[in-house]
Amino acid sequence: FGGDRPSIRVEKSVSVDAGSNWTAARSAPGPALEVDTSVWFQFVVTNDGNRPLTDIALSDSVYDTGSCALPVSMQPGETSTCVIGPFPVEEGQHVNTVTVEATFNTVTVTDSDTAHYMGEAAEELPVIIVIEGPVIAINVNIITIFNINVVVDPDDPILATIRIGDRIRVEGQLITDGDT
């Protein structure tokens, strides 16, 4: 209950919004992130013992932590924070572990923390175009609305009911042939 109790702790968090919000993500799958977006990692190192620590080193199983400027020594209760990133989100389950190491006299203390995320491909949605307005012209199965030619399936029953001047709404996909 007394004496020297050197100890160090590291907590790793994940962010997808440049550090506005952090998630511990200690267990799989962690937050779901869209592939080809960015991810950041935060490391909070704390001397949670009762002795000053020196030779503080931080390493990660996947990422380079060389940009983290940790103090040369840390007094009991002192905390240091480092953020690395952005890194591109990769598809599938991701896990990496950060480890911190420090010394007090000849005693080495370490701690590790793991972060997870699940990289998911973005769902490809078809591009839908909506045109709403008065019919200016009808040429067989091509309807002109605001000088935009809209090709309608020749078997669509709307062709039997619409007239020039009718206001209609059309939803569909772009065809890159000419002005259609």
C-alpha positions as CSV (number, residue, x, y, z in Angstrom):
1,F,0.0,0.0,0.0
2,G,3.0,2.3,-0.2
3,G,6.3,2.5,-1.9
4,D,7.1,2.9,-5.5
5,R,4.1,2.1,-7.8
6,P,5.2,3.2,-11.3
7,S,2.4,2.7,-13.8
8,I,1.4,4.1,-17.2
9,R,-1.9,3.9,-19.1
10,V,-2.8,4.5,-22.8
11,E,-6.3,4.9,-24.2
12,K,-6.9,4.7,-27.9
13,S,-9.9,6.2,-29.7
14,V,-11.2,6.4,-33.3
15,S,-12.7,9.4,-35.0
16,V,-14.3,9.9,-38.5
17,D,-14.8,13.6,-38.2
18,A,-11.3,15.0,-37.7
19,G,-11.5,14.7,-34.0
20,S,-14.8,16.3,-33.1
21,N,-16.1,13.0,-31.7
22,W,-14.1,10.0,-30.4
23,T,-15.1,6.4,-29.9
24,A,-13.1,4.0,-27.7
25,A,-14.0,1.0,-30.1
26,R,-12.2,-1.5,-27.8
27,S,-14.2,-4.5,-29.2
28,A,-15.1,-5.6,-32.7
29,P,-16.6,-4.6,-34.9
30,G,-16.3,-1.0,-33.8
31,P,-17.9,1.9,-35.7
32,A,-18.9,1.3,-39.3
33,L,-17.0,3.6,-41.6
34,E,-17.4,4.2,-45.3
35,V,-14.5,3.0,-47.4
36,D,-12.4,5.8,-49.0
37,T,-13.3,8.2,-46.2
38,S,-10.8,9.1,-43.5
39,V,-10.1,7.9,-40.0
40,W,-8.1,9.5,-37.1
41,F,-6.7,7.9,-34.0
42,Q,-6.2,9.6,-30.6
43,F,-3.8,8.3,-27.9
44,V,-4.1,9.6,-24.3
45,V,-1.1,8.6,-22.2
46,T,-1.4,9.0,-18.5
47,N,1.1,8.4,-15.7
48,D,-1.3,6.8,-13.3
49,G,1.4,5.6,-10.9
50,N,3.0,7.4,-8.0
51,R,6.5,8.0,-9.5
52,P,7.8,10.1,-12.3
53,L,8.4,8.2,-15.6
54,T,11.0,8.7,-18.3
55,D,11.9,7.2,-21.7
56,I,8.3,7.3,-22.8
57,A,7.8,5.5,-26.1
58,L,4.6,5.0,-28.1
59,S,4.2,2.4,-30.9
60,D,1.3,1.1,-32.9
61,S,0.8,-2.3,-34.6
62,V,-0.2,-0.6,-37.9
63,Y,0.5,3.1,-38.0
64,D,3.6,5.2,-37.5
65,T,3.4,7.2,-34.2
66,G,6.6,9.2,-34.9
67,S,4.6,12.4,-35.2
68,C,3.5,12.1,-31.6
69,A,5.4,14.5,-29.4
70,L,5.4,12.9,-26.0
71,P,7.1,14.6,-23.1
72,V,10.6,13.5,-22.0
73,S,9.2,12.7,-18.6
74,M,5.8,12.5,-17.0
75,Q,4.9,13.3,-13.4
76,P,2.3,11.2,-11.5
77,G,-1.2,12.2,-12.8
78,E,0.2,13.9,-15.9
79,T,-1.5,13.3,-19.3
80,S,-0.3,13.7,-22.8
81,T,-2.5,13.5,-25.9
82,C,-1.6,12.7,-29.5
83,V,-3.7,12.5,-32.7
84,I,-2.5,10.8,-35.9
85,G,-4.3,10.7,-39.3
86,P,-6.1,11.1,-41.5
87,F,-5.7,7.6,-42.9
88,P,-8.0,6.1,-45.6
89,V,-10.6,3.7,-44.3
90,E,-10.0,0.2,-45.7
91,E,-12.7,-2.3,-46.4
92,G,-13.3,-5.1,-43.8
93,Q,-12.6,-5.5,-40.1
94,H,-9.7,-3.4,-39.0
95,V,-7.9,-3.7,-35.6
96,N,-4.7,-2.1,-34.4
97,T,-3.0,-1.9,-31.0
98,V,-1.1,1.0,-29.5
99,T,1.5,0.3,-26.8
100,V,3.2,2.7,-24.5
101,E,6.4,2.0,-22.5
102,A,8.1,4.0,-19.9
103,T,10.7,3.6,-17.1
104,F,11.2,4.5,-13.5
105,N,14.8,3.8,-12.4
106,T,15.3,0.3,-13.7
107,V,11.6,-0.7,-13.8
108,T,9.8,-0.8,-17.2
109,V,6.1,-0.3,-17.3
110,T,3.8,-0.8,-20.3
111,D,0.2,-0.7,-21.3
112,S,-1.7,-1.4,-24.5
113,D,-5.1,-0.5,-26.0
114,T,-6.9,-1.7,-29.1
115,A,-9.2,0.1,-31.5
116,H,-11.5,-1.5,-34.1
117,Y,-13.5,-0.3,-37.0
118,M,-15.4,-1.9,-39.9
119,G,-14.8,-0.5,-43.3
120,E,-17.9,-0.9,-45.5
121,A,-18.2,-0.1,-49.2
122,A,-20.5,2.8,-50.0
123,E,-23.8,1.6,-51.4
124,E,-24.0,2.6,-55.0
125,L,-27.3,4.2,-55.7
126,P,-28.6,4.9,-59.1
127,V,-28.7,8.6,-60.1
128,I,-32.4,9.6,-60.3
129,I,-33.4,12.7,-62.2
130,V,-36.7,14.4,-61.4
131,I,-38.2,16.8,-64.0
132,E,-41.6,18.4,-63.2
133,G,-43.2,20.9,-65.5
134,P,-45.5,21.6,-68.4
135,V,-45.3,19.3,-71.5
136,I,-44.1,21.5,-74.4
137,A,-44.1,18.8,-77.1
138,I,-44.9,15.1,-77.6
139,N,-43.2,13.1,-80.4
140,V,-44.2,9.4,-80.3
141,N,-42.6,8.4,-77.0
142,I,-40.5,11.5,-76.4
143,I,-42.0,14.2,-74.2
144,T,-40.4,17.6,-74.0
145,I,-40.5,19.4,-70.7
146,F,-38.6,22.7,-70.3
147,N,-36.7,21.9,-73.6
148,I,-35.5,18.6,-72.1
149,N,-36.4,15.5,-74.1
150,V,-37.7,12.7,-71.9
151,V,-37.8,9.2,-73.4
152,V,-40.8,7.3,-72.1
153,D,-41.2,3.5,-72.5
154,P,-43.4,3.2,-75.6
155,D,-45.8,0.9,-73.7
156,D,-46.2,3.3,-70.8
157,P,-50.0,4.1,-70.5
158,I,-49.1,7.8,-69.7
159,L,-48.5,8.4,-73.4
160,A,-52.3,7.8,-74.1
161,T,-53.4,10.3,-71.5
162,I,-51.0,13.3,-71.5
163,R,-51.5,16.4,-73.6
164,I,-49.4,19.4,-74.5
165,G,-49.7,21.9,-71.6
166,D,-50.2,19.2,-68.9
167,R,-48.0,19.5,-65.9
168,I,-46.3,16.2,-65.1
169,R,-43.5,14.8,-63.0
170,V,-41.0,12.4,-64.5
171,E,-38.4,10.4,-62.6
172,G,-35.7,8.4,-64.3
173,Q,-32.0,8.1,-65.2
174,L,-29.8,10.1,-67.5
175,I,-29.1,8.8,-70.9
176,T,-26.0,10.4,-72.4
177,D,-27.1,10.3,-76.0
178,G,-27.5,13.7,-77.5
179,D,-29.9,16.0,-75.6
180,T,-32.1,13.1,-74.2
